[in-house]
Amino acid sequence: MSPQMTSPAPATVCGCPDYMLSRRRLLATAAAGAGTLAGASLIGDAFQQVAYGATTGGNVVVVLSLRGGSDGLSIVVPTGAGDTAAMNTLRPDLTIDPLTMPFGDANFGFHPALAPLQPMWDAGTFGAVHGVGLPMSNRSHFDAMNDMEDADPGSTARVGWINRMIGSSALPEEHMELGSSMIPLQLSGPNPSLAVGSVNELVLPSLWADQRLDASLTKAWGGKGTINKSARRAIATTRRLRTLANTNIDAAITAGGYPEGSLQRVLANTAALIKADVGARVVTVDYGNWDMHEGLGAPTPGNWMYDHLDHLANSLVAFFADLGTHASRVTLVTLSEFGRRVRQNGDGSNAGTDHGYGNAVLMFGAGVNGGQVNGYSRWRTLSALDDGDVALSWDYRSVMWEVMRHRFPEISSKKSTIFPGLGTETIGSMTP
């Protein structure tokens, strides 16, 4: 990893074996279907996947996964009298003074490190939902990630919800991953996929300089087998996307003012993809290192949670600014595999939190019903904990369905296909 791609280092990195292995296991077990193409590397320690549709100029949803189980109570802080009393009792070293919260609504305030996002909050393009999680509590990093990306409780089909949403496709770039050479579960399924490390790898340079080589390769891979079919798709895809492959990402990073850290290159790549308007519909990005069992820190610079949120906030500001006029097409949603326990571990500067249940979801951009934390009528408060955890108010699939249905009205009849068994819940997180 190059220095410009590192993220703020915590005082102590969590050693959960389950977390350390989960992403590798997830990628390794996400078996790609017929026609899958594997590419190159990671973008720093962030991963990115892209699902494409055939129509340009359409809406785009970016799903930003906060891998490791982010502490939603530190990010979106309940400020009701009962909640405040519970926070002061159960996590006295992790409480945040309401006077330092840069913005919020009548029931919640936000971590001081998120101050750069206040203009979006004030403009109504930044909102949140609290008490969100899996239908059943699951404190295993790998199992929770697996369940969230599959989104089909009880099924052994190993087909991700995004793959189900996109449906069958003739073009690999309609179902594409940037940042990793493996297809994650949420994109895994029967539809062809393409995986590369960055947009600059969407090219086979020698083909464009030598038409004879182009013809020879096409002929050499002219058979009927799966490998032959994949090779032909790879050649055809690089032809279609060669303009995008010439993007100067380093220049985009500088021009966009992206801060150094894990999200720098992956968000610059994402913005380049969206601005190129090649049909991207759903982009997923992983931002890890949220497993703060200890050393979470006070809400001031130099501490683990503060620095992680500061990088997130400034990266999102740069991302939406970089999109320019394309921002009107883009909605970004954060998810995490689970929340954290309400009671702190340790004390003082060593305080942190264990794996929990309900969590906060942040929502940005087009179509968001912002300037508020939505769905408060179902907030269970911290006086009604679920075995010491934030109780579930909303199934995360209801959040994602509300977003997807709003941004892609054409899928309105596909809820039972995309999220099997999901009931009817109205959160109000998107504008009418």
Secondary structure, DSSP 8 states (H G I E B T S, - for coil): --GGG-----SS----HHHHHHHHHHHHH----TT-B-----BTTBEEEEEE-S-TT--EEEEEEETTT--HHHHEEE-SHHHHHHHHHH-TTT---GGG---B-SSEEE-GGGGGGHHHHHHT-EEEEEEEE-SS----HHHHHHHHHH--TT--S---HHHHHH---S-GGGEEEES-SS--GGG-SSS--EEESSGGGS--HHHHH-HHHHHHHHHHT-SSSHHHHHHHHHHHHHHHTHHHHT--HHHHHHHHT--SSTHHHHHHHHHHHHHHTS-EEEEEEEE-----SS----SSTTSHHHHHHHHHHHHHHHHHHHHGGGGGGEEEEEE-S--BBSS-BSSGGG-B--B-S-EEEEEEETTB--SSEETGGG---TTS-BTTB----EEHHHHHHHHHHHH-GGGTT-HHHHSTT--------B--
